[in-house]
């Protein structure tokens, strides 16, 4: 573990909160854009509560990626300094490379990203420029009178605290499924809780290795189990695919797994011609990306989820899949949806993710309410990845990146008709990450120092 005290006299240009795929990805993006040396010279510190970097919670999921292996490889394979060839030669790297054109197990992708980020970190450490602070948790950040940000941190293992002052702050804090959503959002006229307490699970839990094992073990005891999945996201269809295709021993009958969704379910295709050739015609001009010609590149399902829906709809000679039922929820009361839910042995809530934003305070100690807190689907950031306050104005010097940040991709990286959230590792490691780095460099501080709270010894080895 790095000793936080060793940053005592170093001026900081930025503190990145979170060392997962998005936070560590800023280094990868800077490397690809030729900006790594400039970013490190600010300097920058990346706070990560765990021991690993570059992975976050990715390795905990028991499914394959919804994007092809190329999205994990592109930035690592880029010809830039320092080279990242070792990560490509590891077992995980070789497996990801062999999966080009298709999905990859997220556990394998996680190991590969960790290897790439550790290789990059090792090269930086060799020149005394390791930016990571492992084993520290960021608790909050307060605006300073000088215009920067003071980040309050705690050492996870011991509980002692320290503070870091920096000109800018990047939130790469990931996302979660707030339990209060289950008490608030109505499905077929009522919230899911407390109505289905005891047989309700969030999709993030079901898709985890332990959660999947627990659910499969429970359903395997039933002769003909019934599952109701609420939501129309990739997570929802991934849950259905996990239960139908990846869970040996489950004997689902007809309509054994039902997906209750509000919006139409879409499929992505390389071109309108490819979609029409399979019998898929549910799209118009506004659903085609103006840059790539792809149909529903953002709203459309990809990978294993796409294959399951193609079977359900009999597209391209696939199917049938009688075990899966797709039910479009009505506004207000929906008697059929209510019946499906009541009959289910397991109800899965796939109602989306919300960002885990760090608590922010102004220089007077008052909490800064964020735009993401004003509505269930309100984004955390704007088109420049700047974190937004409740009034929609950017919070000065604070950026956000990663899952559920809500970066507006519509029309720029996809179809004009897109609504909702989309996330892209290749963007975090590429264009979006590099844009944040450029903004950090443009706001290069005159002076910002890292301060160590009482209780940290300068000579202490962590």
Legacy VTK file of the C-alpha trace (Angstrom):
# vtk DataFile Version 3.0
C-alpha trace
ASCII
DATASET POLYDATA
POINTS 462 float
0.000 0.000 0.000
1.300 3.481 -0.796
1.873 5.776 2.176
-0.427 8.773 1.801
1.970 10.847 3.811
4.546 10.676 1.046
2.380 13.035 -1.040
2.641 15.718 1.655
4.594 18.304 -0.310
3.474 17.422 -3.810
1.132 19.829 -5.618
-1.906 17.944 -6.912
-3.726 18.785 -10.080
-6.416 16.149 -9.617
-7.683 13.432 -7.327
-9.494 10.532 -8.984
-11.864 8.699 -6.657
-11.991 5.054 -7.733
-9.370 2.886 -9.403
-11.682 0.574 -11.367
-12.138 0.356 -15.157
-13.163 4.022 -15.400
-10.791 5.604 -12.868
-7.686 3.671 -13.875
-8.958 4.001 -17.431
-8.030 7.688 -17.380
-4.373 6.614 -17.417
-5.081 4.236 -20.289
-6.896 7.000 -22.188
-4.079 9.460 -21.529
-1.543 6.918 -22.758
-3.412 6.421 -26.024
-3.766 10.175 -26.550
-0.091 10.875 -25.853
-0.987 12.804 -22.685
0.186 10.421 -19.972
3.357 12.307 -19.043
1.460 15.590 -18.851
-1.280 14.051 -16.687
1.223 12.558 -14.245
3.090 15.865 -14.057
0.014 17.652 -12.646
0.329 15.385 -10.562
-2.677 13.095 -10.118
-3.586 10.625 -7.370
-6.050 7.746 -7.838
-7.729 6.593 -4.615
-8.803 2.944 -4.564
-10.153 1.177 -1.468
-9.229 -2.308 -2.716
-5.923 -3.923 -3.573
-6.547 -4.364 -7.308
-6.661 -1.645 -9.958
-8.500 -1.534 -13.269
-11.243 -4.018 -12.389
-13.757 -2.600 -9.925
-16.655 -5.052 -9.483
-16.388 -6.467 -13.003
-14.959 -9.837 -11.995
-17.849 -10.541 -9.654
-20.356 -11.103 -12.450
-21.217 -14.592 -13.717
-22.046 -13.528 -17.288
-20.299 -12.578 -20.500
-19.803 -9.044 -21.747
-22.477 -7.318 -23.793
-19.746 -5.941 -26.065
-17.186 -7.778 -28.126
-13.671 -8.528 -26.930
-12.288 -5.721 -29.103
-13.630 -3.130 -26.649
-11.279 -4.500 -23.988
-8.333 -4.840 -26.360
-8.423 -1.606 -28.337
-6.755 0.757 -25.876
-4.278 -1.848 -24.598
-3.139 -2.723 -28.121
-2.686 0.937 -29.086
0.877 1.754 -30.108
1.869 4.069 -27.281
4.324 4.389 -24.415
4.778 2.536 -22.229
3.944 -0.649 -24.159
1.451 -3.083 -22.606
2.536 -6.280 -24.327
2.833 -8.426 -21.186
-0.880 -8.167 -20.410
-1.691 -9.451 -23.897
0.495 -12.528 -23.368
-1.089 -13.649 -20.087
-3.706 -16.450 -20.076
-6.460 -13.840 -19.672
-4.977 -11.705 -22.430
-4.748 -14.641 -24.815
-8.329 -15.677 -24.106
-9.674 -12.165 -24.687
-7.701 -11.991 -27.948
-9.166 -15.307 -29.069
-12.690 -13.988 -28.449
-12.498 -11.211 -31.056
-15.854 -10.727 -32.716
-17.724 -12.116 -29.712
-18.310 -11.664 -25.989
-15.934 -12.652 -23.236
-16.516 -13.855 -19.673
-16.453 -10.808 -17.409
-14.206 -12.646 -14.947
-11.655 -13.089 -17.746
-12.083 -9.488 -18.915
-11.542 -8.345 -15.342
-8.306 -10.313 -15.028
-7.091 -8.902 -18.336
-7.837 -5.278 -17.383
-6.156 -5.784 -14.026
-3.082 -7.165 -15.769
-2.941 -4.258 -18.206
-3.338 -1.622 -15.472
-0.806 -3.331 -13.216
1.654 -3.459 -16.112
1.118 0.252 -16.721
1.439 0.946 -13.011
4.674 -1.023 -12.826
6.183 0.982 -15.670
5.219 4.226 -13.936
6.483 3.042 -10.547
9.859 2.268 -12.099
10.226 5.984 -12.780
8.794 7.023 -9.402
5.407 8.075 -10.800
2.923 5.540 -9.420
-0.315 7.565 -8.979
-2.350 4.921 -7.115
-3.217 5.074 -3.427
-4.602 1.644 -2.565
-6.370 0.843 0.677
-7.921 4.298 1.085
-11.594 5.185 0.934
-12.752 8.673 -0.043
-15.451 9.877 2.349
-16.343 13.349 1.064
-14.940 16.409 -0.678
-15.255 20.055 0.293
-14.663 23.126 -1.825
-11.744 25.182 -0.554
-11.634 28.962 -0.362
-8.839 28.833 -2.935
-11.193 27.185 -5.424
-9.916 23.624 -5.285
-11.210 20.525 -3.495
-10.228 18.941 -0.191
-10.876 15.192 -0.232
-11.333 13.480 3.120
-9.960 9.924 3.077
-9.816 7.003 5.475
-7.389 4.138 5.544
-9.579 1.040 5.222
-7.455 -1.256 7.368
-6.983 1.049 10.357
-9.610 3.767 10.151
-7.273 6.765 10.476
-7.989 9.701 8.205
-6.152 12.113 5.944
-6.979 14.907 3.513
-5.830 15.626 -0.014
-6.092 19.057 -1.614
-6.313 19.254 -5.397
-7.458 21.638 -8.083
-9.888 19.137 -9.606
-11.800 16.021 -8.707
-12.825 13.053 -10.887
-15.564 10.762 -9.587
-15.148 7.213 -10.873
-17.159 5.791 -8.016
-19.248 3.238 -9.902
-22.960 2.595 -9.529
-25.461 0.578 -7.532
-29.118 -0.390 -7.429
-30.631 1.663 -4.582
-32.986 -0.466 -2.474
-35.335 2.493 -2.021
-36.255 2.156 -5.700
-38.046 -1.076 -4.825
-40.224 0.815 -2.346
-40.952 3.707 -4.681
-41.302 2.551 -8.285
-44.685 1.046 -9.140
-44.938 -2.109 -11.223
-48.453 -3.221 -12.196
-49.889 -0.650 -9.817
-47.746 -1.269 -6.722
-44.085 -1.157 -5.659
-42.236 -4.478 -5.562
-41.583 -4.045 -1.840
-42.958 -5.006 0.547
-45.266 -6.957 -1.769
-42.664 -9.578 -2.753
-40.385 -9.537 0.254
-38.778 -12.930 0.643
-38.741 -13.794 -3.051
-37.286 -10.608 -4.550
-33.684 -10.137 -5.677
-31.946 -7.305 -7.513
-30.443 -8.140 -10.900
-26.946 -7.147 -9.731
-27.177 -9.811 -7.026
-28.548 -12.500 -9.350
-25.806 -11.843 -11.906
-23.063 -12.247 -9.319
-21.404 -15.636 -8.887
-22.752 -16.135 -5.365
-26.188 -14.735 -6.162
-26.575 -16.900 -9.239
-25.600 -20.016 -7.287
-28.102 -19.206 -4.528
-30.978 -18.557 -6.939
-30.261 -21.646 -9.024
-30.094 -23.792 -5.906
-33.447 -22.461 -4.761
-35.187 -22.911 -8.117
-33.684 -26.361 -8.724
-35.864 -27.717 -5.915
-39.011 -26.890 -7.928
-40.437 -29.147 -10.655
-41.400 -26.232 -12.913
-40.103 -22.930 -11.496
-41.448 -19.568 -12.584
-39.402 -16.360 -12.624
-40.577 -12.812 -13.287
-37.927 -10.275 -14.309
-38.957 -6.613 -14.142
-37.047 -4.324 -16.491
-36.030 -3.931 -20.112
-32.301 -3.307 -19.691
-29.385 -5.486 -20.702
-29.254 -6.674 -17.100
-32.841 -7.912 -17.336
-32.260 -9.989 -20.470
-28.891 -11.147 -19.119
-30.737 -12.519 -16.070
-33.150 -14.382 -18.343
-30.310 -15.806 -20.403
-28.387 -16.849 -17.285
-31.362 -18.806 -15.962
-32.382 -20.336 -19.290
-29.018 -21.183 -20.818
-26.360 -21.179 -18.129
-28.162 -22.845 -15.240
-28.039 -26.645 -15.499
-30.709 -28.497 -13.615
-33.478 -25.924 -13.986
-36.539 -27.312 -15.773
-38.484 -24.296 -16.969
-41.770 -24.966 -18.720
-43.521 -22.751 -21.239
-43.367 -19.078 -20.166
-41.275 -20.173 -17.187
-39.235 -16.966 -17.381
-41.186 -13.763 -18.028
-39.625 -10.368 -18.707
-41.901 -7.421 -17.889
-40.663 -4.320 -19.696
-41.972 -0.806 -20.366
-40.047 0.260 -23.469
-39.827 -1.731 -26.698
-36.914 -4.176 -26.790
-34.488 -3.409 -29.618
-31.708 -5.292 -31.379
-28.504 -3.861 -32.771
-27.439 -4.682 -36.327
-24.419 -3.719 -38.396
-26.653 -2.168 -41.066
-30.304 -1.832 -42.097
-29.697 -4.479 -44.775
-28.439 -6.954 -42.183
-31.494 -6.329 -40.013
-33.943 -6.741 -42.879
-32.209 -9.914 -44.044
-33.054 -11.506 -40.677
-36.646 -10.254 -40.753
-36.106 -7.398 -38.291
-37.831 -4.236 -39.504
-38.712 -2.442 -36.248
-36.598 0.648 -36.943
-36.620 3.931 -38.817
-34.092 6.551 -40.011
-33.775 8.061 -36.526
-32.702 4.663 -35.177
-29.620 4.452 -37.416
-26.296 5.967 -36.341
-25.333 8.706 -38.789
-21.623 7.921 -38.363
-21.511 4.126 -38.533
-24.777 3.149 -40.211
-25.521 0.700 -37.397
-29.113 0.061 -36.323
-29.772 0.778 -32.631
-26.075 0.810 -31.626
-27.035 2.219 -28.206
-30.581 0.999 -27.485
-30.127 -2.380 -29.142
-29.248 -5.570 -27.308
-25.925 -7.186 -28.127
-24.100 -10.398 -27.405
-25.882 -13.185 -25.506
-28.928 -11.048 -24.717
-29.378 -10.326 -28.418
-29.149 -14.015 -29.296
-31.837 -14.866 -26.735
-34.232 -12.284 -28.173
-33.538 -13.466 -31.721
-34.619 -16.944 -30.585
-37.721 -15.570 -28.888
-38.724 -13.720 -32.062
-37.581 -16.388 -34.537
-35.223 -14.034 -36.373
-32.620 -15.304 -38.812
-33.781 -18.886 -38.487
-33.263 -18.906 -34.704
-35.662 -20.266 -32.139
-38.140 -21.108 -30.944
-37.793 -20.290 -27.253
-41.129 -21.149 -25.599
-39.660 -20.914 -22.094
-39.332 -17.124 -22.425
-42.255 -14.705 -22.325
-41.951 -11.007 -23.098
-44.705 -8.828 -21.615
-44.966 -5.101 -22.339
-46.134 -3.343 -19.193
-49.115 -1.049 -19.443
-49.274 2.354 -17.775
-51.175 2.034 -14.524
-52.882 -1.214 -13.485
-51.914 -4.298 -15.471
-53.823 -7.398 -14.376
-51.744 -9.809 -16.449
-48.467 -8.416 -15.141
-49.816 -8.639 -11.599
-50.718 -12.289 -12.190
-47.245 -13.089 -13.555
-45.655 -11.502 -10.509
-47.938 -13.233 -8.033
-47.298 -16.645 -9.630
-43.519 -16.213 -9.676
-41.284 -18.226 -7.370
-38.590 -15.588 -7.843
-38.995 -11.913 -8.762
-35.943 -10.148 -10.194
-35.776 -6.347 -10.127
-33.719 -4.973 -13.010
-34.732 -1.340 -12.576
-31.414 0.203 -13.500
-28.310 1.566 -11.807
-27.662 4.925 -10.190
-24.257 6.561 -9.672
-22.493 6.339 -6.320
-21.498 9.988 -6.158
-19.129 11.175 -3.442
-20.794 13.635 -1.016
-19.734 17.147 -2.001
-19.828 20.260 0.180
-19.281 23.949 -0.564
-16.653 26.026 1.231
-19.163 26.809 4.004
-19.787 23.130 4.651
-23.213 22.981 3.021
-24.073 19.845 1.050
-24.096 20.337 -2.722
-27.169 18.545 -4.064
-26.457 16.918 -7.414
-28.610 16.746 -10.524
-28.499 12.941 -10.344
-30.396 13.207 -7.040
-33.301 15.187 -8.511
-34.957 12.402 -10.521
-34.594 8.606 -10.934
-33.031 8.908 -14.394
-31.268 12.286 -14.082
-27.646 12.120 -15.310
-24.641 12.794 -13.120
-22.670 14.545 -15.894
-23.062 16.686 -18.993
-21.519 16.274 -22.448
-18.112 17.315 -21.119
-18.276 14.822 -18.228
-18.722 17.679 -15.746
-20.712 16.730 -12.647
-23.952 18.702 -12.493
-25.508 20.412 -9.477
-29.244 20.162 -8.841
-29.897 23.303 -10.915
-28.168 21.740 -13.945
-25.051 23.909 -13.705
-21.626 22.206 -13.632
-19.937 21.909 -10.249
-16.640 23.705 -10.791
-13.665 21.391 -11.074
-15.569 18.111 -10.673
-15.851 15.463 -13.395
-17.538 12.074 -13.507
-16.938 8.913 -15.512
-18.107 5.316 -15.464
-21.185 3.181 -15.032
-24.470 5.159 -14.780
-22.752 8.550 -15.083
-25.226 9.319 -17.858
-22.802 10.753 -20.427
-25.048 11.860 -23.334
-24.199 9.591 -26.248
-27.334 10.173 -28.342
-26.572 11.412 -31.831
-22.833 11.688 -31.141
-21.958 8.040 -30.587
-25.225 6.451 -31.673
-28.793 6.903 -32.877
-30.798 10.131 -32.463
-33.748 8.238 -30.995
-31.798 6.884 -28.046
-33.184 7.441 -24.558
-31.778 6.113 -21.317
-28.247 5.182 -20.265
-25.415 3.565 -22.157
-21.921 2.741 -20.999
-18.818 2.008 -22.971
-15.441 0.823 -21.723
-13.859 1.768 -25.046
-15.084 5.358 -24.523
-13.763 5.534 -20.956
-10.403 4.244 -22.206
-10.612 6.376 -25.322
-12.431 9.516 -26.383
-14.369 10.338 -23.209
-11.447 9.597 -20.887
-9.041 11.613 -23.036
-11.435 14.583 -23.058
-11.440 14.652 -19.249
-7.639 14.503 -19.228
-7.479 17.491 -21.606
-9.799 19.481 -19.348
-7.661 18.632 -16.320
-4.569 19.807 -18.164
-6.274 22.996 -19.313
-7.100 23.830 -15.681
-3.535 23.143 -14.499
-3.301 24.498 -10.931
-0.922 27.191 -9.788
-0.537 25.448 -6.455
-2.460 22.746 -4.632
-0.989 20.629 -1.897
-1.747 17.307 -0.322
-2.287 17.628 3.403
-1.962 14.830 5.910
-4.290 14.696 8.884
-2.973 14.180 12.414
-2.126 10.553 13.044
-0.169 9.963 9.811
3.581 9.839 10.198
5.706 10.999 7.280
8.027 8.082 7.839
5.211 5.552 8.127
5.301 2.672 5.662
1.822 1.531 4.749
LINES 1 463
462 0 1 2 3 4 5 6 7 8 9 10 11 12 13 14 15 16 17 18 19 20 21 22 23 24 25 26 27 28 29 30 31 32 33 34 35 36 37 38 39 40 41 42 43 44 45 46 47 48 49 50 51 52 53 54 55 56 57 58 59 60 61 62 63 64 65 66 67 68 69 70 71 72 73 74 75 76 77 78 79 80 81 82 83 84 85 86 87 88 89 90 91 92 93 94 95 96 97 98 99 100 101 102 103 104 105 106 107 108 109 110 111 112 113 114 115 116 117 118 119 120 121 122 123 124 125 126 127 128 129 130 131 132 133 134 135 136 137 138 139 140 141 142 143 144 145 146 147 148 149 150 151 152 153 154 155 156 157 158 159 160 161 162 163 164 165 166 167 168 169 170 171 172 173 174 175 176 177 178 179 180 181 182 183 184 185 186 187 188 189 190 191 192 193 194 195 196 197 198 199 200 201 202 203 204 205 206 207 208 209 210 211 212 213 214 215 216 217 218 219 220 221 222 223 224 225 226 227 228 229 230 231 232 233 234 235 236 237 238 239 240 241 242 243 244 245 246 247 248 249 250 251 252 253 254 255 256 257 258 259 260 261 262 263 264 265 266 267 268 269 270 271 272 273 274 275 276 277 278 279 280 281 282 283 284 285 286 287 288 289 290 291 292 293 294 295 296 297 298 299 300 301 302 303 304 305 306 307 308 309 310 311 312 313 314 315 316 317 318 319 320 321 322 323 324 325 326 327 328 329 330 331 332 333 334 335 336 337 338 339 340 341 342 343 344 345 346 347 348 349 350 351 352 353 354 355 356 357 358 359 360 361 362 363 364 365 366 367 368 369 370 371 372 373 374 375 376 377 378 379 380 381 382 383 384 385 386 387 388 389 390 391 392 393 394 395 396 397 398 399 400 401 402 403 404 405 406 407 408 409 410 411 412 413 414 415 416 417 418 419 420 421 422 423 424 425 426 427 428 429 430 431 432 433 434 435 436 437 438 439 440 441 442 443 444 445 446 447 448 449 450 451 452 453 454 455 456 457 458 459 460 461
